[in-house]
Amino acid sequence: MVSLASRILDSIAADQPWAPAPVDRSYSREGMLSDMDHRMTALERAFQLARSGQVSGLPQIVEGLRGERYSVNQVQGPILRRQLADLIKAARERDLIVHRI
């Protein structure tokens, strides 16, 4: 595997402008969702997980972010943690109501 730095140095040495390899931009639903997820910040993803109803607490959000290779440095502070906790609670209550109907 050739490193990015090595590719850049090789292209400079060859007097050729370096350009990244073309990215496959498939138009499938999965491809579009995947592209969107990779552009999302860790903070946006944390809010998305909190609203999803799939997590039961902040530790699961942090674990999920780490599993998706996001930095968890932004998920700190009492106000942010309170916002996420409130969203988790609201999502779980919403899911309970939906399942009762």
C-alpha positions as CSV (number, residue, x, y, z in Angstrom):
1,M,0.0,0.0,0.0
2,V,1.4,3.4,-1.0
3,S,0.9,6.2,1.4
4,L,-0.6,9.5,0.5
5,A,2.7,11.3,1.2
6,S,4.5,9.0,-1.1
7,R,2.1,9.6,-3.9
8,I,2.3,13.3,-3.5
9,L,6.1,13.2,-3.5
10,D,6.1,10.9,-6.6
11,S,3.8,13.3,-8.5
12,I,5.9,16.3,-7.6
13,A,9.1,14.5,-8.7
14,A,7.4,13.7,-12.0
15,D,6.3,17.3,-12.5
16,Q,2.7,16.3,-12.6
17,P,0.0,17.9,-10.6
18,W,-1.4,15.5,-8.1
19,A,-5.1,14.8,-8.0
20,P,-7.0,12.4,-5.8
21,A,-8.4,9.3,-7.3
22,P,-12.0,9.7,-8.4
23,V,-14.6,8.8,-5.8
24,D,-17.4,6.4,-6.7
25,R,-20.6,8.4,-6.4
26,S,-23.2,5.7,-6.8
27,Y,-26.7,6.9,-6.9
28,S,-28.1,4.0,-4.9
29,R,-29.9,4.9,-1.6
30,E,-27.2,3.1,0.4
31,G,-24.5,5.0,-1.4
32,M,-26.1,8.3,-0.8
33,L,-26.7,7.6,2.9
34,S,-23.2,6.4,3.3
35,D,-21.8,9.6,1.7
36,M,-24.0,11.7,4.0
37,D,-22.9,9.9,7.1
38,H,-19.3,10.4,6.4
39,R,-19.8,14.2,6.0
40,M,-21.6,14.4,9.3
41,T,-19.7,15.8,12.3
42,A,-19.4,13.8,15.5
43,L,-21.7,16.2,17.2
44,E,-24.4,15.9,14.5
45,R,-24.1,12.1,14.7
46,A,-24.4,12.2,18.5
47,F,-27.7,14.2,18.1
48,Q,-28.9,11.8,15.4
49,L,-28.2,8.8,17.7
50,A,-30.0,10.5,20.6
51,R,-33.1,11.1,18.5
52,S,-33.1,7.6,17.0
53,G,-34.5,5.8,20.0
54,Q,-31.9,3.1,19.5
55,V,-29.7,4.2,22.5
56,S,-30.6,4.2,26.2
57,G,-28.0,6.5,27.5
58,L,-24.9,8.7,26.8
59,P,-22.5,5.8,27.2
60,Q,-24.1,4.1,24.2
61,I,-23.8,7.3,22.1
62,V,-20.1,7.5,23.0
63,E,-19.6,3.8,22.2
64,G,-21.5,4.2,18.9
65,L,-19.4,7.2,17.9
66,R,-16.1,5.4,18.7
67,G,-17.4,2.3,16.7
68,E,-18.0,4.6,13.7
69,R,-14.5,6.1,14.1
70,Y,-15.7,9.5,15.2
71,S,-13.8,11.5,17.8
72,V,-15.7,11.8,21.1
73,N,-13.9,15.0,22.2
74,Q,-16.8,17.2,21.2
75,V,-19.3,15.2,23.3
76,Q,-18.5,16.9,26.6
77,G,-19.9,19.5,28.9
78,P,-23.0,19.5,31.1
79,I,-25.3,21.4,28.8
80,L,-24.6,19.2,25.8
81,R,-24.9,16.0,27.8
82,R,-28.2,17.3,29.2
83,Q,-29.5,18.0,25.7
84,L,-28.5,14.5,24.5
85,A,-30.1,12.9,27.6
86,D,-33.3,14.8,27.0
87,L,-33.4,13.7,23.4
88,I,-32.8,10.1,24.4
89,K,-35.7,10.3,26.9
90,A,-38.1,11.9,24.4
91,A,-37.2,9.3,21.8
92,R,-37.8,6.4,24.2
93,E,-41.1,7.9,25.4
94,R,-42.2,8.4,21.8
95,D,-41.3,4.8,21.0
96,L,-43.3,3.5,24.0
97,I,-46.4,5.5,22.9
98,V,-46.1,4.2,19.3
99,H,-45.8,0.6,20.5
100,R,-48.8,0.9,22.8
101,I,-51.0,2.0,19.9
